[in-house]
Amino acid sequence: MARLPHSEQKSSSSNMSKLSNNLKALINAPAARPSTVPAPANITSVYRKIQETAQSKQISQPSWVALSTAATMTMNSPESLTALYELASSSTSSDKQVATAELMREVGLKCISFNGIPRTINCLNAFKASLPDSIGSQLSRTPTRAPTPENIMAISARGHALWDSIYRPFEKKLYNKLADSHPDLPVQILHSNYGALLSDPERATGASAGRILTSIVAVACLRAQSGVAPQVISHIFGLRKALDDGSWVNDVESEETARWLASDEGNTWILNSVDAIVEAISQGTGSNFAPPRAKL
């Protein structure tokens, strides 16, 4: 195969390692919305209203924080996550402040299944940097989801159990429908998402977002995205099925509160709370997850 002269190779390599000013300007064009979203002035009051309603209904702090974290992550607003953490951790002990930060990180990780990786990277990086050193230094640095030959079957079993809990009695029908679109689509969803990510591994470190919280996270992310009503409906039913099959038991709520969250009234509160966060962060323009594109 012919080779370029050394001088031309060096020039070509140099050109490939740099972006032209015009290209950089195109990547960062305002219409492409290239940056994360700043926190609006009223975001703490929005979170506080959600907190107050949750407290009046005896909903645990993890539930309303998980809901608010998921919606905020979907809207790509790390600054708003900081405001949420400050509200949720105010007037609490250091241990509870660490637990709140751990929960928000865990919810952010699970958002990958619904929002994809980039927004989770944006938000978790900025969130960690915003924490006081006294809190950030206490967060777990031990991974708990690494697959090994010894645990891979357990990961698969966890994924099947969560899948069946959310989608029964249609779990096999849905799997086959997805496989008809692409044979690896349900394989990827079931094993990489439901098994490796959305179901909780046994762990001695970090935080867990259990069965109820995971359904709340799913509904919050999907509602904040817009355009995916069938999936919102599926995960609202998934929340309700946690009450039917008893998988709610090891989560954070009492049976009375769990049943309220799974009711029409509770579902309405979840959706309205997400809508309020989206309205505030977008300043009235709606979801920025897949907005109409302006001309570049």
N, C-alpha and C positions, 0 to 999 in steps of 0.2 A: 504494500500500500504506500502511495506517495506521501511524503512528509513535508510539512511547511518548513522553510528555512528557520533557523533558531530565532532570528530577530523577529520574524512574523509570528512565531509561536508565542514569544514573550509578549508581544503587543496584543495578540488575541486574548491571552490569559489575563492581562491587565484590564482589558476592556470588559471581560466577563465578571471581574471582581468588583466592578463599580456600576452604579445606576446613574443614568444621566439626570440632570436637573429636571428636564421635562417629564421623564418617567416618574421620578419621585413626586413631582407636583401632581401628576395624574393619580398616583396611588393615594395621595392625601387630599384629593379634591373634596371640597365640602359636601358635594352631593353624594359622595361615597360613604359619608359618615365614618371617617377613619378612626375616630377616637372613642374612648369610653365616655359615659354620660355623667356630667357633674351632678352632685346632689342638689335638688331644688331647695329653696329656703323653707318650705313647709313640710319636708319629708319626715321630720321627727314628730310633728303633730299628727301626721297620717299614721305612723307606727304606733303612736301613743293611743290613738282611738282604737286601733286593732287590739292593742294590749288591754285597754279598759273593758272592751266588750268580751274579750277572752276571760278576763278575771271575773266578770259578772256571771259568766256561764260555767265557772269552775274549770275552764280549759287550762291545761298546764302551760307553763312558759315554753317548754320545748315545742309544743304544737304551733303556737302563734309565731314563734321565732323561726321555725322551719318554713312555715307558709311565707313569711315576709322575706326570708333569705332567698327562697327559690324564685319568687317573683322578681326580686331585686337583681339576682344573678341573671335572669332572663333578659332584663332590661339593661344589663351591662353597665351598672352604676356602682363601682367600688366605693366611691365616696358615700353613697347612701348606705352601703353595708356598714361602714364605720359609724354612721349615725345610729343605725339599728343596734349595733353592738353596744354603743355608749348608753342607749336607753335601756337595753335588756340587762346590762351588767351594773347599772348604777345602784348604789346602796346595797350591794351584795358583797359577800366575802370574796377573798382572793380565789379560793377553791371554786366557787360558783362562777366567777369571772372566767377562769380557765375552762370550766365545763361549757360555758356559753360559747366561747371561741372555738372549742373543739367541735361542738354540735354544728356551728355555722360552717366550719370547714368540711365536716362530713356531708352536710346537705349540699354544699357546693360541689363536692365530688360526685354525688349522685345526680346532680343536674346534668352531668355529661350525657347520661342516657337519653335526655330529652332535648337538651340545647346544643349538644356537641362540645368538643374540647376547648375551642378558643375562648369563649366567654368565661368558662371556669378558670382557665389560666389567667386571664386578665384580672378577674375578681379575686381569686385566692392569693395571687402574688401581691396585689395592692392591699388586700385585707391583712395579710400577715405583716406587711411593712407598716401598717397603721397602728398595730397593737403596741401598747407600752412594753418595754423590754421585760418588765417584771412578769408579764403575762405570756408574751411570745416565747420567752426562754423556757417556759414550763410545758409548752405544747409537745405532744408526742412526735418523735422522729422515727418511730418504728413502723415500717409497712406491715400491713396485716392481710393483704390480698394477693401476695405473690403465689402463683401456682407452682406446685411441685408434684412429682410423681405420686407422693403420698396423699396429697389433698385434692387432686384434680377431680376424683369421683365425687367427693363431698361437695365441691363447688357446683358440679353439674346437678347433684341431687337438690341442693338449695335452690338453684335456678328453677328446676322443675316444680318444686313445692310452691314457690312464690308465683310462678306462671299459672299453675293450676288454681291457686287460691284466688287470683285476680280474675281469671277468665272462665272458670267453670260455670256452666256445664259445656261451654263452647271451646275449651282449651285445645282439643284436638282439631276441631273444625278450623279454628283460627290458624293454628300451626300449618295445616295443609294449604289454606288459602295463601298464606305468606310464601310457602314453598313453591306455589304455582307461579308467583311473581319472579322468584329467584330461589333456587334450591338452598342457597346459603343464607338467605335473609332470616328465616326463623332460627337457624343455627347460631348466627351472629347475635341476634337479639336474646335468645334464651341463655346461651353460655357466657357471652362477653358482657351482657348487661344484667339480665335477671340473676345469673349465677355469680359472676365475678364482682359485680358492682352493687346492684340494688338489694340483694339479700345480704344480711349481716354475717360476717365471719365471727367465729369465736375469737375473742381478743381479751387481752389484759391491759390494753392501753388505748387511748383515743376515745372517741364517742361512737355510739350506735344510734342510728335513726331507724327505728323498728317498723313493724308492719303498718301501723296507722300513719306514722310520720312519712313513710315512703309513699303512700297513696296521696297524702296531702301535698308532698313535694311534686309528684307527678301532675296532679290537677293544677297546682299553682304555676308550674312551668308552662304547661300546655295552654292554659287560659291566657297567660301573659304573652304567649307567642302570637295568638290569633290564627285563624285559618285551619284549625285542627279540631273542630267540634266533635267528630266521631271518637277521637282519642280522649278528649275530656270526658265524654260520656262513659267510655270504657273504664276510666280510672275512678270516676265517681262510683260506678258499680263495684269497682275493685275495693274501694273503701268500705262500701256496705257489706261486701262479702267477707271482709275481715271480721265483722260481727257475727256473720252466719257460721263461719267455720271455726271460730274461737282463736284465730291467729292473733287477735288484738291483745290477748291476755298478757303477754310479756312486754307490752309497750307501756307508754307513760300515762295513760288515762284510766280513770275508773270506768266501769261498765256504763254507768249513766251518762257520763260525758262522751264516751266513745259512741254510744247510740245517738246522742244528740248530733255529733259531728257527721254521722252517717245519714241523718234524717234530711228531709227537704229543707228545713230551717237551717241546719248546720251546713249543708251544701251551699245554700244561698249565701251564708255568711262567708264561707271560704271564697266563693267567686267574687262577691262584692268587695272583699278585702283586697284580693288581687287586682281588681279593676281600679281601686283607689290608689294603689301603689303605682300602677301603670299610668294612670291619669296624672299623678304628681310628678313622676320622673320624666314623663314625656312632655310635661307642661301642656297637656290637652291634645297632643297630636296622635296619641295611641301607640300601640306596640311598635318598637323599632327592630323587632326580630327579623321581619321580612317586609319592610315598608315599601311603598311604591317608589320606584327609582326616578329621581329627577335627572335631567340631562346633565352629563358631565361637561 
